[in-house]
């Protein structure tokens, strides 16, 4: 027997849309790969751009078009940009670049089909929205709005009960509603006699007492949820490390530079590193790190993560991947000195690779004031470390701390490695 899959209601879809949760049902009726050769497909809507150069889908009936399997846009045939991004000089550390890269990558890979199919439950999605997705300002605004709506709702409920029971006490409706509003404020501890003055009033009816008890319970529930959200957000691990905005590839090794952000107070333990190479077609290889684990790291001293290029390395010219290299993924996991997990990562893109040469991709970084994280061939990092020297006393060997000085301004800077440039020249992107 055929089992019918449960369908989500229109109300649930609209509720998720109101809450800003995934709810769309996709751009296309069917993926072109599921069609027979020559079969035509009606595409509901086309992608257009508004006055602010933002893309959107026009769902109107007039925008529907008939296309066949071979009529879909082949992204591999896109135009190549003219700017060679490897020649652009980086000026800043760009500490938020890894965060921006994550957002751009998500935006570059849109979902098709019913997004709600990925949802395990609405409750989990709402909880994730409250504890992760919403900003602090929006969360505070939401709490204040819900509290205010609850106060007004219960005031109107008690007002309606008094009107129905004719307990108006010769008051006008405006005066009666004001008195119920003050009573509703009292139920959430926002109204006292010292503020509004004491006045005598009749005893509450049984229904009004029940309404006030219900309001008090809802108020307690709201405060409990708000407190749980605050605790959950407070326990969320902070970003403790940043990566240099560019990685350097020579004929000898691949180098990635990392820095502890709060180096004066934070120590990292049991650091573990992972590197992946991704070539054209999405094929991935693991790049062994020279020192895959570190027992401890602290201070302002930079950490350089290296992959040595030998005959067994996927980056060795004999493997034939340098011409098809798209990007390098790097991740780090550790535990800080407070026992809190620390995770960080970044992706470095080859300036001649598929994604970067699509103007929309590099423009997404530029709109936020950044240049995408690059994998630079034939480059090496500028030095950051030097011995401390007291200029007044002309001390080359310091007698007091500090002993070493770390130049943070040099963290993103690179220079040409002429030997590596010459060695890698025959293996440029095809």
C-alpha positions as CSV (number, residue, x, y, z in Angstrom):
1,X,0.0,0.0,0.0
2,X,1.2,3.5,-0.8
3,X,1.9,5.6,2.3
4,X,0.9,9.2,2.1
5,X,3.6,11.7,3.4
6,X,2.3,14.2,5.9
7,X,1.8,17.6,4.4
8,X,2.4,20.9,6.4
9,X,-0.6,23.2,6.5
10,X,-0.8,26.6,4.9
11,X,-1.0,28.2,8.3
12,X,2.3,26.6,9.4
13,X,4.0,27.8,6.2
14,X,2.7,31.4,6.8
15,X,3.6,31.2,10.5
16,X,7.2,30.2,9.5
17,X,7.3,33.0,7.0
18,X,6.2,35.5,9.7
19,X,8.9,34.2,12.0
20,X,11.6,34.5,9.3
21,X,12.1,30.7,9.2
22,X,12.6,28.6,6.0
23,X,9.3,28.2,4.3
24,X,9.7,28.6,0.5
25,X,8.6,25.9,-1.9
26,X,11.4,26.4,-4.4
27,X,11.9,28.2,-7.6
28,X,11.2,25.3,-10.0
29,X,8.5,22.7,-10.4
30,X,11.1,20.0,-11.1
31,X,14.8,19.7,-11.3
32,X,15.9,19.5,-14.9
33,X,17.8,16.3,-14.2
34,X,14.5,14.6,-13.4
35,X,13.1,15.3,-16.9
36,X,13.3,13.1,-20.0
37,X,15.3,14.4,-22.9
38,X,13.4,17.1,-24.8
39,X,10.6,17.3,-22.2
40,X,9.5,20.8,-21.5
41,X,9.3,22.4,-18.0
42,X,7.3,25.3,-16.9
43,X,9.4,27.5,-14.7
44,X,7.3,29.6,-12.2
45,X,9.1,32.9,-12.2
46,X,12.3,34.4,-13.4
47,X,15.2,36.0,-11.5
48,X,15.2,39.8,-11.8
49,X,16.9,42.8,-10.0
50,X,15.4,45.7,-8.2
51,X,16.5,49.3,-8.0
52,X,19.1,48.5,-5.3
53,X,20.6,45.7,-7.5
54,X,19.1,43.0,-5.3
55,X,18.0,39.8,-7.0
56,X,14.5,38.5,-6.5
57,X,12.1,36.0,-8.2
58,X,9.2,37.4,-10.1
59,X,6.4,34.9,-9.4
60,X,3.7,36.6,-11.6
61,X,2.0,34.6,-14.3
62,X,3.4,36.8,-17.0
63,X,7.0,35.9,-15.9
64,X,6.4,32.2,-16.4
65,X,8.5,30.7,-19.2
66,X,8.7,27.4,-21.0
67,X,12.2,25.9,-21.1
68,X,13.5,22.4,-21.9
69,X,16.2,20.4,-20.3
70,X,19.0,22.0,-22.3
71,X,17.7,25.5,-21.8
72,X,18.8,25.8,-18.2
73,X,21.6,28.2,-17.5
74,X,24.9,26.4,-17.4
75,X,26.9,28.2,-14.7
76,X,30.2,26.7,-16.0
77,X,29.8,28.8,-19.2
78,X,29.7,32.1,-17.2
79,X,31.9,35.0,-18.2
80,X,35.2,35.3,-16.6
81,X,36.0,38.6,-14.7
82,X,38.7,40.8,-16.0
83,X,40.2,41.8,-12.6
84,X,43.0,39.6,-11.3
85,X,42.4,39.7,-7.6
86,X,45.8,38.2,-6.7
87,X,47.4,41.6,-7.5
88,X,45.3,43.6,-5.1
89,X,47.2,44.6,-1.9
90,X,45.6,43.8,1.4
91,X,45.6,46.6,3.9
92,X,43.9,45.3,7.0
93,X,43.7,42.1,9.0
94,X,39.9,41.9,8.2
95,X,39.1,40.1,11.4
96,X,35.4,39.5,10.4
97,X,36.4,38.0,7.0
98,X,35.7,34.4,8.0
99,X,32.3,35.3,9.2
100,X,31.5,37.2,6.0
101,X,32.8,34.3,3.9
102,X,30.4,31.9,5.6
103,X,27.4,34.2,4.9
104,X,28.4,34.8,1.3
105,X,28.9,31.0,0.7
106,X,25.4,30.3,2.1
107,X,23.9,33.0,-0.2
108,X,25.8,31.6,-3.2
109,X,24.2,28.2,-2.7
110,X,20.4,28.6,-2.7
111,X,18.0,25.8,-1.8
112,X,15.5,24.6,-4.3
113,X,12.3,22.7,-3.4
114,X,10.4,22.7,-0.2
115,X,12.7,24.1,2.5
116,X,10.3,23.0,5.2
117,X,11.1,19.4,4.4
118,X,14.4,20.0,6.3
119,X,12.6,21.0,9.5
120,X,12.5,18.5,12.3
121,X,10.0,20.6,14.3
122,X,8.7,24.1,14.5
123,X,9.6,24.3,18.2
124,X,13.3,23.6,17.5
125,X,13.4,26.1,14.6
126,X,11.8,28.8,16.9
127,X,14.3,28.0,19.7
128,X,17.2,28.3,17.2
129,X,15.8,31.6,16.0
130,X,15.7,33.0,19.6
131,X,19.1,31.7,20.7
132,X,21.1,32.1,17.6
133,X,19.6,34.0,14.6
134,X,18.0,37.0,16.2
135,X,20.2,39.9,17.1
136,X,20.2,41.2,20.7
137,X,18.3,44.4,19.7
138,X,15.6,42.4,17.9
139,X,15.4,40.0,20.9
140,X,14.9,42.8,23.4
141,X,12.3,44.4,21.1
142,X,10.5,41.1,20.8
143,X,10.3,40.6,24.5
144,X,9.1,44.1,25.1
145,X,6.5,43.8,22.3
146,X,5.2,40.5,23.6
147,X,4.9,41.8,27.2
148,X,3.1,44.9,26.0
149,X,0.7,42.9,23.9
150,X,0.0,40.6,26.8
151,X,-0.8,43.5,29.1
152,X,-3.2,45.1,26.6
153,X,-4.8,41.8,25.7
154,X,-5.6,40.9,29.3
155,X,-6.8,44.4,30.0
156,X,-9.2,44.1,27.1
157,X,-10.3,40.7,28.3
158,X,-11.2,42.1,31.8
159,X,-12.8,45.1,30.2
160,X,-15.0,42.8,28.1
161,X,-16.0,40.7,31.1
162,X,-17.1,43.8,33.1
163,X,-19.1,45.1,30.2
164,X,-20.8,41.7,29.8
165,X,-21.6,41.5,33.6
166,X,-22.6,45.2,33.7
167,X,-20.0,46.0,36.4
168,X,-19.3,49.5,35.1
169,X,-19.6,51.4,38.5
170,X,-21.0,54.4,36.6
171,X,-17.7,54.8,34.8
172,X,-17.3,55.7,31.2
173,X,-15.9,53.0,29.0
174,X,-12.6,54.9,28.7
175,X,-12.3,55.2,32.5
176,X,-13.2,51.5,32.8
177,X,-10.6,50.4,30.3
178,X,-8.0,52.6,32.0
179,X,-8.7,51.0,35.3
180,X,-8.4,47.5,33.8
181,X,-5.1,48.6,32.1
182,X,-3.8,49.6,35.5
183,X,-4.9,46.3,37.0
184,X,-3.2,44.4,34.2
185,X,0.0,46.4,34.8
186,X,-0.2,45.5,38.5
187,X,-0.4,41.8,37.6
188,X,3.0,42.1,35.9
189,X,4.4,44.2,38.7
190,X,4.5,47.4,36.7
191,X,1.9,49.4,38.6
192,X,2.0,50.3,42.3
193,X,0.0,52.6,44.6
194,X,3.1,54.8,45.2
195,X,3.2,55.6,41.5
196,X,-0.4,55.9,40.5
197,X,-1.9,56.7,43.9
198,X,-4.2,54.6,46.0
199,X,-7.9,54.6,45.1
200,X,-10.6,52.3,46.3
201,X,-12.1,49.8,43.9
202,X,-14.7,47.0,44.1
203,X,-13.5,43.5,44.7
204,X,-12.7,41.4,41.6
205,X,-15.3,38.9,40.4
206,X,-14.4,35.2,40.2
207,X,-13.8,35.5,36.4
208,X,-11.5,38.5,36.8
209,X,-9.5,36.7,39.5
210,X,-9.1,33.7,37.1
211,X,-8.0,36.1,34.3
212,X,-5.4,37.7,36.6
213,X,-4.1,34.3,37.7
214,X,-3.8,33.3,34.0
215,X,-2.0,36.5,33.2
216,X,0.4,36.0,36.1
217,X,1.2,32.5,34.9
218,X,1.8,33.7,31.3
219,X,4.0,36.5,32.6
220,X,6.0,34.0,34.6
221,X,6.3,31.8,31.5
222,X,7.5,34.7,29.4
223,X,10.2,35.6,32.0
224,X,11.3,32.0,32.2
225,X,11.7,31.7,28.5
226,X,13.5,35.1,28.3
227,X,15.8,33.9,31.1
228,X,16.5,30.6,29.4
229,X,17.3,32.4,26.1
230,X,19.7,34.8,27.8
231,X,21.5,31.9,29.5
232,X,21.7,30.0,26.2
233,X,23.1,33.0,24.4
234,X,25.6,33.7,27.2
235,X,26.9,30.2,27.0
236,X,27.5,30.4,23.3
237,X,31.2,30.1,22.6
238,X,32.9,33.4,21.5
239,X,35.2,33.6,18.5
240,X,38.7,33.3,20.0
241,X,40.9,33.1,16.9
242,X,41.2,34.8,13.6
243,X,43.0,33.6,10.4
244,X,45.0,35.8,8.1
245,X,42.9,37.0,5.2
246,X,45.1,35.2,2.7
247,X,47.0,31.9,2.5
248,X,50.3,31.5,0.8
249,X,51.2,28.7,-1.6
250,X,54.7,28.0,-2.7
251,X,56.4,25.1,-4.3
252,X,57.5,23.9,-0.9
253,X,54.4,24.3,1.3
254,X,51.0,25.8,1.9
255,X,50.9,28.3,4.8
256,X,48.0,29.6,6.8
257,X,48.5,32.2,9.6
258,X,46.4,32.3,12.8
259,X,46.2,34.6,15.8
260,X,44.5,34.4,19.2
261,X,42.2,37.4,19.6
262,X,42.3,37.9,23.4
263,X,45.9,36.8,23.7
264,X,46.4,38.5,27.0
265,X,43.9,36.4,28.9
266,X,43.0,33.4,26.7
267,X,45.0,30.1,26.4
268,X,44.0,27.4,24.0
269,X,44.6,23.7,24.7
270,X,44.6,20.6,22.5
271,X,44.5,22.5,19.2
272,X,43.6,20.3,16.2
273,X,43.8,21.4,12.6
274,X,42.2,20.1,9.4
275,X,42.9,21.2,5.8
276,X,41.1,20.2,2.6
277,X,41.8,20.8,-1.0
278,X,38.8,21.2,-3.3
279,X,39.3,21.0,-7.1
280,X,37.1,21.5,-10.1
281,X,34.0,19.4,-10.0
282,X,33.9,19.5,-6.2
283,X,36.4,16.7,-5.6
284,X,38.1,17.0,-2.2
285,X,41.4,15.8,-0.8
286,X,42.8,15.9,2.7
287,X,46.0,17.9,3.2
288,X,48.1,16.5,6.0
289,X,49.2,19.3,8.4
290,X,52.9,19.2,9.5
291,X,51.9,19.5,13.1
292,X,48.2,18.4,13.3
293,X,47.8,18.8,17.0
294,X,49.3,21.3,19.5
295,X,49.2,20.9,23.3
296,X,48.9,24.6,24.1
297,X,49.0,28.1,22.5
298,X,48.8,31.5,24.0
299,X,50.3,35.1,23.8
300,X,50.4,37.4,20.9
301,X,52.8,35.2,19.0
302,X,51.2,34.1,15.6
303,X,50.7,30.5,14.7
304,X,51.6,29.3,11.2
305,X,49.8,26.1,10.0
306,X,51.7,24.4,7.2
307,X,51.2,21.6,4.8
308,X,54.5,20.3,3.3
309,X,54.3,19.7,-0.4
310,X,56.2,16.4,-1.2
311,X,55.6,13.7,-3.7
312,X,52.6,12.4,-1.7
313,X,50.9,15.7,-1.4
314,X,47.8,16.4,-3.6
315,X,49.4,19.8,-4.3
316,X,52.5,18.3,-5.9
317,X,52.7,19.2,-9.6
318,X,52.9,15.6,-10.6
319,X,49.3,15.1,-9.3
320,X,48.0,17.6,-11.9
321,X,45.6,19.4,-9.5
322,X,47.2,22.8,-9.4
323,X,45.5,23.8,-12.7
324,X,42.1,22.9,-11.3
325,X,42.4,24.1,-7.7
326,X,39.3,26.0,-6.5
327,X,39.7,26.6,-2.8
328,X,41.3,25.4,0.4
329,X,39.3,24.7,3.6
330,X,40.9,25.2,7.0
331,X,39.4,24.5,10.4
332,X,40.7,24.5,14.0
333,X,39.1,23.1,17.2
334,X,40.4,23.6,20.7
335,X,39.4,24.2,24.3
336,X,40.1,27.5,26.1
337,X,41.4,27.9,29.6
338,X,37.7,28.2,30.9
339,X,36.8,24.8,29.4
340,X,34.7,26.3,26.6
341,X,35.1,24.7,23.1
342,X,36.6,26.9,20.5
343,X,36.0,26.3,16.8
344,X,37.0,28.4,13.8
345,X,37.5,28.0,10.1
346,X,38.0,29.8,6.8
347,X,38.0,29.0,3.1
348,X,40.7,30.5,0.8
349,X,39.7,30.8,-2.9
350,X,42.1,30.7,-5.8
351,X,41.7,34.0,-7.6
352,X,41.3,32.2,-11.0
353,X,38.8,29.7,-9.8
354,X,35.2,29.3,-10.8
355,X,33.4,31.1,-8.0
356,X,35.7,34.1,-7.8
357,X,35.5,34.7,-11.5
358,X,31.7,35.2,-11.2
359,X,31.2,38.9,-10.6
360,X,28.3,38.3,-8.2
361,X,30.5,36.3,-5.8
362,X,33.3,38.8,-5.5
363,X,30.8,41.7,-5.4
364,X,29.0,40.2,-2.4
365,X,32.3,40.6,-0.4
366,X,32.9,44.1,-1.9
367,X,29.4,45.3,-0.8
368,X,30.4,44.6,2.8
369,X,33.8,46.3,2.4
370,X,36.0,43.1,2.0
371,X,38.1,41.3,-0.5
372,X,37.4,37.6,-0.5
373,X,40.0,35.3,1.3
374,X,42.6,34.4,-1.3
375,X,45.0,31.6,-2.0
376,X,48.0,33.4,-3.3
377,X,50.5,31.5,-5.4
378,X,54.2,32.3,-5.3
379,X,53.8,34.4,-2.1
380,X,55.0,34.2,1.4
381,X,54.1,36.0,4.6
382,X,56.0,39.0,5.9
383,X,57.7,38.5,9.2
384,X,55.9,39.4,12.4
385,X,58.4,38.6,15.1
386,X,61.5,40.6,16.2
387,X,63.6,40.9,19.3
388,X,62.6,43.6,21.8
389,X,65.0,46.6,21.8
390,X,64.9,49.6,24.2
391,X,65.9,52.5,21.9
392,X,66.9,54.8,24.9
393,X,69.3,52.3,26.4
394,X,70.3,50.7,23.1
395,X,69.6,47.3,24.5
396,X,69.6,44.5,21.9
397,X,69.2,41.8,24.6
398,X,66.4,42.8,26.9
399,X,67.0,42.5,30.6
400,X,63.2,42.7,31.4
401,X,60.1,41.5,29.7
402,X,58.9,41.6,26.9
403,X,61.6,39.7,25.0
404,X,59.8,39.4,21.6
405,X,57.6,41.8,19.8
406,X,54.8,40.7,17.4
407,X,53.8,43.2,14.6
408,X,50.1,42.7,14.2
409,X,50.1,45.1,11.1
410,X,52.2,42.5,9.3
411,X,49.8,39.6,9.8
412,X,47.9,40.1,6.5
413,X,50.9,41.3,4.5
414,X,52.5,39.0,1.9
415,X,55.5,39.4,-0.5
416,X,56.6,37.8,-3.7
417,X,58.6,34.6,-3.4
418,X,60.4,34.7,-6.7
419,X,61.7,31.1,-6.6
420,X,58.2,29.8,-5.8
421,X,56.6,32.0,-8.5
422,X,59.0,30.6,-11.1
423,X,58.4,27.0,-10.0
424,X,54.6,27.3,-10.1
425,X,54.4,29.3,-13.3
426,X,53.8,26.2,-15.6
427,X,50.9,25.1,-13.4
428,X,48.5,28.1,-13.6
429,X,44.7,27.7,-13.9
430,X,43.5,26.1,-17.1
